[in-house]
Amino acid sequence: MKKAEWSDLPYDIVRFIMEKLCSSERVPLYLVCKNWHDRIREIKNTKEFLPWLMYYKGQKGNRSICNLGDPSTRRIYTVKETPTPIYKNRDLCVAVPCQSRFGWVLFSKGFDNIAIKHLFFYKPFTNQVIELPKLGNIYRSALFSKIPTCPDCMVIALRIPKTGQLEIKTWQPGYNTRLPGYDTWKTFKFSGEYDRDRTVISKQVAYTGESFYCIFSDLNRNVKKIGVFNTKRQEWQEFSGSIAVNNELNFVYLSVAINGDLLLVAVYSYTQGPGLWRFDLSEKKWVVEDDKIMEKQVIFIDHSSLLNPRKGNARQSFSVPAIGNARQSAGKIIGDALVLHRDNHFNVHPWWPPQLYGFIIEDDYENLQKIWIQPPF
């Protein structure tokens, strides 16, 4: 009689088991076999929507041990410290997280933790590393669209060189193709009003609906226009999209709502609650977001850079539905050092995480590199 294999377990039984487990309990089963690996990714988690917090020491001279904080179980997991590629070839020391998506994190290395010179992917749940070709120049922002093992994934990097043009570089992995131009950077240059002494490309870039979006500001941080790069047509468009912020010290975040809309979150300094706008694609302008719509979601921002911009922490932002374990946070804007509601004034405690993540106890919390990360299962 043939011995039964775990991989032969009927799909309905696998689904029944997975739906009873929290994300952290799925990790060992995720690694049982390729069959389960693929099935678990198909089974949506209907109870857990709060992201995990990935953090590590990014200063020179420190061992970059990576930790993952799970808000559902209030437990901290340390990525196994063995001679894996992350420690042999691409140490996280002085690496800065740019963005996370589906369990993958895009990291940058450059100068002063701000300028982007080189990029690589790291997946802490499986300790996988994917190196990207060197950029060749220094860039301001970087983002990716899909998991890097997907041939449709695109990484984008932006900068304004001395020529006054907007320069965009794109990279696609081409795992399932050997077409010319894949697995190398492709450069696009666009003419326009890009005076590098007067125009600032935000480090905020968002991806939704097959397009990357970025905002441009003046030296007073007023949002002047929004740019769109379509990944399929590889075309660039601009819209005015002006928002005045009265020259107050503020930090602006581009976010994607749970329905795919593009949102802009502005966190002001001590004088008022956060501002929230939605970009109306039909009218090509920003409109104030409805409070009722806001109450259906929770917005997460990486906020450490507000406290110390030269630390270079990620400036990503995203939304999760206010259901399951995120229900009690409905309508809130949560950063790694603050929690805001639409009618709240700015109140930040850099030395301690927000209450949901209060189980993360680190003496030098404010000096850690941090990024929100959602498990890939």
C-alpha positions as CSV (number, residue, x, y, z in Angstrom):
1,M,0.0,0.0,0.0
2,K,1.4,3.4,-1.0
3,K,2.3,5.7,1.9
4,A,0.1,8.8,1.9
5,E,1.9,12.1,1.3
6,W,1.0,15.5,2.7
7,S,0.9,16.8,-0.8
8,D,-2.0,14.4,-1.6
9,L,-4.3,15.9,1.0
10,P,-7.5,17.1,-0.7
11,Y,-7.8,20.8,-1.4
12,D,-11.0,21.2,0.7
13,I,-9.2,19.8,3.8
14,V,-6.2,22.1,3.2
15,R,-8.5,25.1,3.0
16,F,-10.4,24.0,6.1
17,I,-7.1,23.8,8.1
18,M,-5.7,27.1,6.7
19,E,-8.9,29.1,7.5
20,K,-8.5,28.1,11.2
21,L,-4.9,29.3,11.4
22,C,-3.4,32.8,11.9
23,S,-0.7,34.0,9.6
24,S,2.2,33.1,11.8
25,E,0.9,29.5,12.1
26,R,0.7,29.2,8.3
27,V,4.4,29.8,7.9
28,P,5.6,26.2,8.6
29,L,2.8,24.7,6.4
30,Y,3.8,27.2,3.7
31,L,7.1,25.4,3.5
32,V,5.8,21.8,3.6
33,C,5.8,21.2,-0.2
34,K,5.4,23.1,-3.4
35,N,1.8,21.9,-3.7
36,W,0.9,23.4,-0.3
37,H,2.9,26.5,-1.1
38,D,0.8,27.2,-4.1
39,R,-2.5,26.3,-2.5
40,I,-2.0,28.5,0.6
41,R,-1.4,31.5,-1.6
42,E,-4.8,30.9,-3.2
43,I,-6.6,30.7,0.2
44,K,-7.4,34.3,1.3
45,N,-7.0,35.2,4.9
46,T,-10.4,36.6,6.0
47,K,-9.5,37.5,9.6
48,E,-6.1,39.2,9.6
49,F,-5.6,42.4,7.8
50,L,-3.2,44.3,10.1
51,P,0.4,44.3,8.6
52,W,3.4,43.0,10.5
53,L,6.2,45.3,11.5
54,M,9.7,44.4,10.1
55,Y,12.5,46.1,12.0
56,Y,16.3,45.9,12.3
57,K,19.3,48.0,13.2
58,G,20.6,49.7,10.0
59,Q,23.6,51.5,11.3
60,K,27.2,50.6,10.5
61,G,28.8,48.3,13.0
62,N,25.6,46.7,14.0
63,R,24.5,43.1,13.1
64,S,21.4,43.5,11.0
65,I,19.3,40.9,12.7
66,C,15.8,41.1,11.2
67,N,12.7,40.9,13.4
68,L,9.0,40.5,12.5
69,G,6.3,41.6,14.8
70,D,2.9,39.9,14.4
71,P,0.0,42.0,15.9
72,S,-2.5,39.1,15.9
73,T,-0.4,36.9,18.2
74,R,1.6,39.8,19.7
75,R,4.7,37.8,19.1
76,I,8.1,38.7,17.6
77,Y,9.9,36.4,15.2
78,T,13.6,36.6,14.5
79,V,14.7,35.7,11.0
80,K,17.0,32.6,11.3
81,E,20.6,33.7,11.7
82,T,22.4,31.2,9.6
83,P,24.8,31.7,6.7
84,T,22.0,32.5,4.3
85,P,22.4,34.8,1.3
86,I,21.0,37.8,3.2
87,Y,24.0,37.7,5.6
88,K,26.6,36.5,3.1
89,N,26.0,38.7,0.1
90,R,23.5,41.5,1.0
91,D,23.7,42.5,4.7
92,L,20.9,44.8,5.8
93,C,23.4,47.1,7.5
94,V,23.0,50.6,6.0
95,A,20.3,49.3,3.7
96,V,17.0,51.3,3.6
97,P,13.6,49.7,3.0
98,C,11.8,51.5,0.1
99,Q,8.5,49.5,-0.1
100,S,7.0,46.2,0.7
101,R,4.4,44.1,-1.2
102,F,3.2,40.5,-0.8
103,G,5.9,39.6,1.7
104,W,8.8,41.1,-0.4
105,V,10.7,44.3,0.5
106,L,12.6,46.5,-1.9
107,F,15.8,47.8,-0.3
108,S,18.1,50.5,-1.5
109,K,21.7,51.4,-0.8
110,G,23.3,54.7,-1.6
111,F,24.7,57.8,0.1
112,D,23.6,59.2,3.4
113,N,20.6,56.8,3.5
114,I,18.8,59.1,1.1
115,A,20.2,58.8,-2.5
116,I,19.4,55.5,-4.2
117,K,22.4,53.9,-6.0
118,H,21.6,50.2,-5.8
119,L,18.5,48.1,-5.2
120,F,17.7,44.5,-4.1
121,F,14.7,42.5,-3.0
122,Y,14.5,40.5,0.2
123,K,11.7,38.2,1.5
124,P,12.2,37.6,5.3
125,F,9.6,34.9,5.4
126,T,11.8,32.6,3.2
127,N,15.1,34.4,3.3
128,Q,15.2,34.9,-0.4
129,V,17.3,37.6,-2.1
130,I,17.0,39.0,-5.6
131,E,19.8,41.3,-6.8
132,L,19.0,44.0,-9.3
133,P,21.5,45.4,-11.8
134,K,23.2,48.6,-10.7
135,L,21.4,51.8,-11.5
136,G,24.5,53.7,-12.6
137,N,23.3,57.0,-11.3
138,I,21.7,58.4,-8.1
139,Y,17.9,58.3,-7.9
140,R,15.4,59.8,-5.6
141,S,12.5,57.3,-5.5
142,A,11.9,53.6,-6.2
143,L,8.9,51.3,-6.2
144,F,7.7,47.9,-7.6
145,S,4.4,46.7,-8.9
146,K,4.2,43.0,-8.3
147,I,6.2,40.2,-6.7
148,P,9.6,40.1,-8.3
149,T,9.3,36.4,-9.3
150,C,6.5,37.4,-11.6
151,P,7.6,38.4,-15.2
152,D,5.0,41.2,-15.2
153,C,6.7,42.8,-12.2
154,M,8.2,46.3,-12.8
155,V,10.6,48.3,-10.7
156,I,10.7,52.0,-11.3
157,A,13.3,54.6,-10.2
158,L,12.9,58.4,-10.7
159,R,15.2,61.4,-10.7
160,I,15.7,64.9,-12.1
161,P,19.2,65.3,-13.5
162,K,21.0,68.5,-14.2
163,T,19.6,68.5,-17.7
164,G,16.2,69.5,-16.3
165,Q,14.4,66.4,-17.7
166,L,12.6,63.8,-15.8
167,E,14.4,60.5,-16.0
168,I,12.7,57.2,-15.3
169,K,14.4,53.8,-15.2
170,T,12.4,50.5,-15.3
171,W,13.4,46.9,-14.7
172,Q,11.6,43.7,-15.3
173,P,12.9,40.3,-14.2
174,G,12.0,38.3,-17.4
175,Y,12.1,34.9,-15.6
176,N,9.9,33.3,-18.2
177,T,11.3,35.1,-21.2
178,R,14.6,36.0,-22.7
179,L,13.4,38.9,-24.7
180,P,16.0,41.6,-25.4
181,G,16.0,44.3,-22.7
182,Y,14.7,42.2,-19.9
183,D,16.8,41.9,-16.7
184,T,18.4,45.2,-17.5
185,W,17.4,48.8,-16.7
186,K,15.5,50.7,-19.5
187,T,15.8,54.5,-19.4
188,F,13.1,57.0,-20.4
189,K,13.6,60.8,-20.5
190,F,10.7,63.2,-20.5
191,S,10.9,67.0,-21.1
192,G,8.9,69.5,-19.0
193,E,9.1,72.0,-16.2
194,Y,11.6,70.0,-14.0
195,D,13.9,72.7,-12.6
196,R,15.8,70.6,-10.0
197,D,16.4,73.8,-7.9
198,R,12.6,74.5,-7.6
199,T,10.9,71.2,-8.1
200,V,11.0,68.2,-5.7
201,I,10.1,64.7,-6.6
202,S,8.4,63.2,-3.6
203,K,9.9,59.9,-2.3
204,Q,6.2,58.8,-2.3
205,V,5.3,56.7,-5.4
206,A,2.1,54.6,-5.6
207,Y,1.0,51.8,-7.9
208,T,-2.6,51.1,-8.9
209,G,-4.4,50.2,-12.1
210,E,-1.3,49.3,-14.1
211,S,0.2,52.8,-13.4
212,F,2.8,54.3,-11.1
213,Y,1.9,57.7,-9.6
214,C,4.2,60.3,-8.1
215,I,3.8,63.9,-6.9
216,F,5.9,67.0,-7.4
217,S,6.2,69.8,-4.9
218,D,7.7,73.2,-4.7
219,L,10.3,74.1,-2.1
220,N,7.5,75.1,0.4
221,R,6.1,71.5,0.2
222,N,3.0,72.6,-1.7
223,V,1.9,69.8,-4.0
224,K,2.0,71.2,-7.6
225,K,1.3,68.3,-9.9
226,I,0.9,64.6,-10.2
227,G,2.6,62.4,-12.8
228,V,1.5,59.0,-14.1
229,F,3.6,56.3,-15.8
230,N,1.6,53.5,-17.5
231,T,3.5,50.2,-17.3
232,K,1.8,48.7,-20.3
233,R,2.1,51.6,-22.8
234,Q,5.2,52.9,-21.1
235,E,3.8,56.5,-21.4
236,W,4.1,59.5,-19.1
237,Q,1.3,61.9,-18.3
238,E,0.9,64.9,-16.0
239,F,-2.0,66.6,-14.3
240,S,-2.0,69.9,-12.3
241,G,-3.4,68.4,-9.1
242,S,-2.3,71.4,-6.9
243,I,-2.8,71.4,-3.1
244,A,-1.6,74.3,-1.0
245,V,-0.4,73.4,2.5
246,N,0.2,76.9,3.8
247,N,4.0,76.4,4.0
248,E,3.6,74.4,7.2
249,L,6.0,71.6,8.0
250,N,4.2,68.6,6.7
251,F,4.7,65.1,5.3
252,V,2.8,63.9,2.4
253,Y,2.0,60.3,1.6
254,L,0.5,58.7,-1.5
255,S,-1.7,55.8,-0.7
256,V,-4.0,53.4,-2.5
257,A,-7.4,52.9,-1.0
258,I,-9.1,49.5,-0.6
259,N,-11.1,50.2,-3.8
260,G,-8.0,51.1,-5.8
261,D,-8.5,54.9,-5.6
262,L,-5.4,57.1,-5.2
263,L,-5.3,58.9,-1.8
264,L,-3.0,61.7,-0.5
265,V,-2.4,62.0,3.2
266,A,-0.8,65.1,4.7
267,V,0.4,65.1,8.3
268,Y,0.8,68.6,9.7
269,S,2.8,69.9,12.6
270,Y,1.0,70.2,15.9
271,T,-1.7,72.6,14.6
272,Q,-4.4,70.5,13.1
273,G,-5.5,67.0,12.2
274,P,-4.3,65.2,9.0
275,G,-5.6,66.1,5.6
276,L,-6.9,63.5,3.3
277,W,-7.7,63.8,-0.5
278,R,-8.7,61.4,-3.3
279,F,-7.6,61.9,-6.8
280,D,-10.6,62.1,-9.1
281,L,-9.5,60.4,-12.3
282,S,-12.5,61.7,-14.3
283,E,-11.9,65.3,-13.2
284,K,-8.1,65.0,-13.0
285,K,-8.0,66.8,-9.6
286,W,-7.8,66.2,-5.9
287,V,-11.1,66.2,-3.9
288,V,-11.5,66.0,-0.1
289,E,-12.2,62.4,0.9
290,D,-15.5,61.5,2.4
291,D,-15.3,60.6,6.1
292,K,-17.8,57.7,5.6
293,I,-15.4,56.1,3.1
294,M,-12.5,56.7,5.4
295,E,-14.2,54.8,8.2
296,K,-14.2,51.7,6.0
297,Q,-10.4,51.4,5.9
298,V,-7.2,51.9,7.9
299,I,-4.3,53.7,6.4
300,F,-0.7,52.7,7.3
301,I,2.2,55.0,6.8
302,D,5.9,54.7,7.5
303,H,6.4,57.7,9.6
304,S,9.9,57.5,11.1
305,S,11.3,59.7,8.4
306,L,9.1,62.5,9.8
307,L,11.2,62.5,13.0
308,N,14.6,62.1,11.3
309,P,14.4,62.5,7.4
310,R,18.1,61.6,7.1
311,K,17.5,58.2,8.5
312,G,16.0,57.4,5.1
313,N,13.2,55.1,6.3
314,A,10.6,54.0,3.8
315,R,7.8,56.4,3.0
316,Q,5.3,53.9,1.7
317,S,1.6,54.1,2.5
318,F,-1.3,51.7,1.9
319,S,-4.8,50.9,3.1
320,V,-6.4,47.7,4.6
321,P,-10.2,47.1,5.0
322,A,-11.5,47.9,8.5
323,I,-12.7,44.3,9.1
324,G,-11.3,41.3,11.0
325,N,-8.5,42.3,13.4
326,A,-8.4,45.8,11.8
327,R,-12.0,46.6,12.7
328,Q,-11.2,48.5,15.9
329,S,-8.8,50.8,14.0
330,A,-11.4,51.9,11.4
331,G,-10.9,55.4,10.1
332,K,-7.4,55.7,11.6
333,I,-4.0,56.6,10.1
334,I,-1.4,54.5,11.8
335,G,2.4,55.2,11.6
336,D,5.2,53.3,13.2
337,A,5.3,56.0,15.9
338,L,1.8,57.5,16.0
339,V,-1.9,57.0,15.5
340,L,-4.1,59.7,14.0
341,H,-7.8,60.2,13.3
342,R,-9.3,62.8,11.0
343,D,-10.1,65.1,13.9
344,N,-6.9,64.5,15.9
345,H,-4.1,66.9,16.3
346,F,-0.6,65.8,15.5
347,N,0.8,63.8,18.4
348,V,3.9,61.6,18.0
349,H,5.9,59.5,20.4
350,P,9.0,58.3,18.5
351,W,10.4,56.3,21.3
352,W,7.4,53.9,21.4
353,P,5.3,52.0,18.8
354,P,1.6,52.5,18.5
355,Q,-0.6,50.6,21.0
356,L,-1.5,47.8,18.5
357,Y,2.3,47.1,18.3
358,G,3.1,47.8,21.9
359,F,4.5,44.3,22.4
360,I,7.6,45.4,20.5
361,I,9.9,46.5,23.2
362,E,13.2,48.0,22.1
363,D,15.3,50.4,24.0
364,D,16.3,52.3,20.9
365,Y,13.0,51.9,18.9
366,E,13.4,55.4,17.3
367,N,16.8,54.4,15.8
368,L,15.6,51.2,14.1
369,Q,14.9,50.8,10.4
370,K,11.2,49.9,10.1
371,I,8.7,49.0,7.5
372,W,5.2,47.6,7.4
373,I,5.0,44.2,5.7
374,Q,2.1,42.0,4.9
375,P,2.7,38.2,5.0
376,P,2.4,36.5,1.5
377,F,-0.2,34.0,2.8
